[in-house]
């Protein structure tokens, strides 16, 4: 479907270096905003670590008859009259990959929005990096970083974004392996079949995806009337409508059908699909994605 272009949006720089500089100028403030958003949801955020096979200490618990004697911690047991087992922490054998759409269409910001789609996507991804890193998760951005675990994960990711000369519209997803999760934040305005073709190999490899559709309110309501010129920020093609209001009904039908089809496809694969509007809180999406990430942990993608 066609994107809304310059009817209410900014001028889109086509030069890759200009785009990189523009993104770099946003990143420091977006990192601050991401941490602010994190602080609004951190009280309800629970890490995904649990008891199981691993190397790190988890807890002491009373010995249960029938368990292996090798699991007993004799030093701890010697402190009183009880026998204790030293539990190890369960280690998830996967990485959470993070990605925000760098396409020119993400620069769109209507008068009814508080931020551009690009800003919202980056805030969400950096906030997720912060939350996941605090929880001890391994994170990565395909084509930008290798998987790593660090308490300052959001800061490290932001630093890489600051110095990224160019980001491909669609990154190489081949490095993603079974039991990994990937969170993709974008507008997903490409034809549904193109998005499915791009992401279907992930499902075949057992990767679980979580799509966050970043939507500007004008993209849903199409509040245009009279003579209006629309420009596709991806191709530069222009469309002039003499009576833009005459397109409203057909446009909304196409827009809603695209979202419904893509969301249904994700549900069929066991993936999650979240819509976040740029005139609403970013924290709403974080809560929903956290719930999706926590579902069926350790069982891989469905």
C-alpha positions in Angstrom: 0.0 0.0 0.0 1.1 3.6 -0.5 2.6 5.5 2.4 1.5 9.0 3.4 4.3 11.3 2.5 4.7 15.0 2.6 1.1 16.0 3.3 2.1 16.5 6.9 5.7 15.1 7.3 9.2 16.4 7.2 11.5 16.7 4.2 13.3 13.3 3.9 17.1 13.4 3.2 17.9 10.9 0.6 21.7 10.9 1.2 22.8 8.0 3.4 25.3 10.2 5.2 22.7 12.8 5.9 20.4 10.1 7.3 23.2 8.8 9.5 24.0 12.2 10.8 20.4 12.9 11.5 20.0 9.7 13.4 23.2 10.3 15.4 21.9 13.7 16.5 18.8 12.0 17.9 20.4 9.1 19.7 21.6 10.8 22.9 18.3 12.4 23.7 16.4 9.2 22.8 18.6 7.2 25.2 17.6 9.6 28.0 14.0 9.2 27.0 14.3 5.4 26.9 15.7 5.4 30.4 12.8 7.6 31.5 10.3 5.2 30.0 12.1 2.2 31.6 11.7 3.9 35.0 7.9 4.0 34.6 7.7 0.2 34.0 10.6 -1.3 35.9 8.6 -2.0 39.0 6.5 -4.6 37.0 9.4 -6.0 35.0 10.6 -9.4 36.0 13.7 -11.0 34.7 13.5 -14.4 32.9 16.2 -16.1 35.0 15.1 -19.2 36.9 16.4 -22.4 38.5 17.8 -25.0 36.2 21.0 -26.1 34.3 23.7 -23.5 34.4 26.9 -22.3 36.1 25.7 -19.4 38.3 24.5 -19.8 41.8 20.7 -19.4 42.2 19.7 -20.4 45.7 20.0 -22.9 48.6 17.1 -25.1 49.3 16.4 -28.2 51.5 17.6 -31.6 50.2 14.8 -33.8 49.0 15.1 -37.6 49.5 16.0 -39.3 46.2 18.1 -36.4 44.8 21.7 -36.9 43.8 24.2 -36.7 46.7 26.5 -34.7 44.4 24.0 -31.8 44.5 24.4 -31.3 48.3 26.3 -28.3 49.5 28.1 -29.8 52.5 29.6 -26.5 53.6 26.2 -24.8 53.9 24.7 -27.9 55.4 27.3 -28.0 58.1 26.1 -24.7 59.5 22.9 -26.3 61.1 21.0 -29.5 61.3 19.6 -29.4 57.7 20.9 -30.6 54.4 20.9 -28.1 51.6 21.2 -28.4 47.8 22.9 -25.6 45.9 20.7 -24.8 42.9 22.1 -23.4 39.7 20.5 -20.7 37.6 18.7 -21.6 34.4 20.4 -20.2 31.4 18.4 -19.4 28.3 20.2 -20.6 25.3 19.3 -17.7 23.1 19.8 -14.0 22.4 17.2 -11.3 22.1 17.8 -9.4 18.9 16.6 -5.8 18.6 16.0 -3.8 15.4 14.3 -0.5 14.5 13.3 0.3 10.9 15.7 3.0 9.5 13.6 3.6 6.3 12.8 7.2 5.3 9.1 6.5 5.9 9.9 6.3 9.6 10.6 10.1 9.6 6.9 10.8 9.2 5.3 12.9 12.0 1.9 14.5 11.6 0.5 17.4 13.6 -1.3 15.0 15.9 1.8 13.0 16.9 4.2 13.9 19.7 7.2 12.3 18.0 8.2 10.8 14.7 7.9 7.1 14.0 11.7 6.8 13.9 12.1 8.4 17.4 9.5 6.2 18.9 11.0 3.0 17.4 14.4 3.9 18.7 13.2 4.8 22.1 11.4 1.5 22.4 14.4 -0.5 21.2 16.8 1.3 23.6 14.3 0.9 26.4 14.1 -2.8 25.7 17.9 -3.0 25.6 18.1 -1.3 29.0 15.5 -3.6 30.5 16.9 -6.8 29.0 20.4 -5.9 30.0 19.4 -5.2 33.6 17.9 -8.7 33.6 21.1 -10.3 32.4 19.9 -11.1 28.9 22.2 -11.3 25.8 21.2 -8.7 23.2 22.2 -7.8 19.7 21.3 -5.7 16.7 21.5 -7.7 13.4 24.3 -6.4 11.2 25.4 -3.9 13.9 26.6 -5.8 16.9 27.4 -9.3 17.9 25.4 -10.8 20.9 26.7 -9.4 24.2 25.6 -9.3 27.9 26.3 -6.1 29.8 24.6 -4.0 32.4 25.0 -0.9 30.1 23.6 -2.6 27.1 21.4 0.3 26.0 24.4 2.7 26.2 26.6 0.3 24.2 23.9 -0.1 21.6 23.3 3.7 21.4 27.1 4.2 20.8 27.1 1.8 17.9 24.1 3.6 16.4 25.9 6.9 16.8 28.7 5.7 14.6 26.7 3.6 12.1 27.4 5.2 8.7 24.4 3.4 7.1 21.8 1.0 8.2 20.2 -1.3 5.6 16.4 -1.2 5.2 16.3 -4.9 6.0 19.2 -6.5 7.8 20.6 -9.9 7.3 18.8 -12.2 9.6 20.8 -15.4 8.9 22.8 -15.2 12.2 19.6 -15.7 14.2 19.3 -19.2 15.5 16.7 -21.5 17.1 15.5 -20.3 20.5 16.4 -16.7 19.8 13.8 -13.9 20.0 13.8 -10.8 17.7 11.9 -7.6 18.4 11.3 -5.6 15.3 10.0 -2.0 15.5 8.8 -0.4 12.3 5.7 0.8 10.4 5.4 -2.4 8.3 3.7 -0.5 5.5 5.3 -2.7 2.8 3.0 -5.2 1.1 2.2 -8.0 3.6 3.6 -10.7 1.2 7.0 -8.9 1.2 7.1 -8.8 4.9 6.2 -12.4 5.2 8.8 -13.4 2.6 11.4 -11.5 4.6 10.5 -13.0 8.0 9.3 -16.5 7.1 12.8 -18.0 7.3 12.9 -17.0 10.9 9.9 -19.2 11.7 11.4 -22.1 9.8 14.6 -21.8 12.0 12.6 -21.7 15.2 13.2 -18.0 15.9 10.4 -16.2 17.7 9.6 -12.7 16.5 7.8 -9.8 18.2 6.6 -7.1 15.8 5.9 -3.6 17.1 4.0 -1.5 14.5 4.7 2.2 15.0 1.7 4.1 13.8 1.2 7.8 13.4 -2.4 8.8 14.1 -2.8 10.4 10.7 -1.9 7.1 9.0 -5.0 5.6 10.6 -7.5 8.4 10.3 -6.4 10.0 7.0 -7.5 13.5 8.1 -6.9 15.1 4.7 -9.3 17.1 2.6 -9.2 19.3 -0.5 -6.4 19.4 -2.9 -3.5 17.5 -1.3 -0.2 16.3 -2.6 1.2 13.1 -1.2 4.8 11.9 -1.7 6.2 8.4 -1.1 9.3 8.9 1.0 10.8 5.7 -0.2 10.5 6.3 -4.0 9.8 10.0 -4.3 6.7 9.4 -6.3 3.9 12.0 -6.0 0.1 11.7 -6.0 -2.1 14.8 -6.2 -5.7 14.4 -5.0 -8.2 17.0 -5.9 -10.5 16.0 -3.1 -8.5 14.0 -0.7 -11.5 13.2 1.5 -12.9 11.0 -1.3 -10.0 8.6 -0.7 -10.6 8.2 3.0 -12.9 5.1 3.1 -10.8 3.1 0.6 -7.6 4.1 2.3 -8.8 3.0 5.7 -10.0 -0.3 4.4 -6.6 -1.1 2.9 -4.7 0.2 5.9 -6.8 -1.9 8.4 -6.7 -5.0 6.2 -2.9 -4.9 6.0 -2.6 -4.7 9.8 -5.2 -7.5 10.4 -3.5 -9.8 7.9 -0.1 -9.3 9.3 -1.3 -9.7 12.9 -3.1 -12.9 12.1 -0.1 -14.3 10.4 2.0 -13.6 13.5 -0.5 -15.2 15.8 -0.5 -18.3 13.6 3.3 -18.6 14.0 3.1 -18.0 17.8 4.6 -14.6 17.4 3.3 -11.3 18.9 2.1 -8.2 17.2 1.8 -4.9 19.0 0.7 -1.6 17.7 2.1 1.6 19.3 0.8 5.0 18.3 3.1 8.0 18.3 0.5 10.1 20.1 0.3 7.6 23.0 2.8 6.3 25.7 5.7 4.2 24.6 5.5 2.3 27.9 2.3 0.6 26.7 4.2 -1.3 24.1 7.0 -2.3 26.5 4.5 -4.0 28.8 2.9 -6.0 26.0 6.3 -7.0 24.5 7.5 -8.1 28.0 4.5 -10.3 28.4 5.1 -11.9 25.0 8.8 -12.4 25.7 8.0 -14.1 29.0 5.5 -16.5 27.5 6.8 -20.1 27.1 10.3 -19.2 28.0 12.7 -22.0 27.2 10.4 -23.8 24.8 11.5 -21.9 21.7 9.3 -20.4 19.0 6.1 -22.1 18.1 
